[in-house]
Amino acid sequence: MSDVKQAPGELANVQAFVNTLDIERDADELASPAALAEWLIAQGLADPGLVAVTDADLANAIGLRESLRSVLVAHNADGVVDADVAAALDEAASRSRMRLRFDKTGTGTLEPEATGVDGAIGRLLGIIHRAAADGSWDRLKACREHTCGWAFYDHTKNRSGTWCDMRVCGNRAKARAYRERRGGDARVRG
């Protein structure tokens, strides 16, 4: 991923979480409970020794990841997600026991009360909440190329970014559209 498509600040953690599945290569960084634990620790979302990941935790995390990908696809389309996606996000927030906490300055931050994997997932949800508040959340998108789905940050002024990489995914989409216009035969006949 080029730095140009990298999400700013802590939103990069959400981007990295969605990108733990490389659809094109069929490679999943979260292939086991141990892999999820390692990933959460490496991202600073969980403390070493304090996170024990079960198969159910892994299934919940993967479900959340794919629900987030659906939201990012919607950011690159009409902005509307299915009710089941919203319900999955609500369920993750519920398991995390999200709570508004105030610091000495009176500034409120949404944080999880849960520990372990649910707490780590809650930290991701808190990042999303802050990004929604500052306007950066809807710039995190999933590539429109159906064989890709890679999360990227749209830095364009008019928020018109469509593909994670114009040279690869954008070119594929444009070539496919050209073939369809030409009746399936992209060769020029002379």
Number of C-alpha atoms within 10 A of each C-alpha: 11 8 9 13 19 18 23 16 9 14 21 18 20 22 25 17 25 23 20 19 21 16 14 11 9 7 11 14 14 20 13 15 18 16 15 23 26 18 18 22 17 12 16 13 19 22 15 14 9 12 20 13 18 15 11 10 18 20 14 19 21 20 16 21 21 17 21 25 24 21 23 28 24 18 21 22 14 8 12 12 17 11 9 10 18 16 12 17 19 13 14 21 22 15 19 23 16 21 17 12 12 12 8 6 6 8 9 12 16 18 22 24 15 19 17 21 25 25 23 25 28 27 25 21 21 21 22 21 16 16 19 13 10 10 10 17 20 19 21 29 30 31 26 22 18 13 13 17 24 27 30 29 27 24 17 11 7 7 14 11 22 20 26 25 17 14 9 11 20 17 14 14 16 12 13 14 14 14 14 12 11 12 9 11 11 14 8 6 5 3
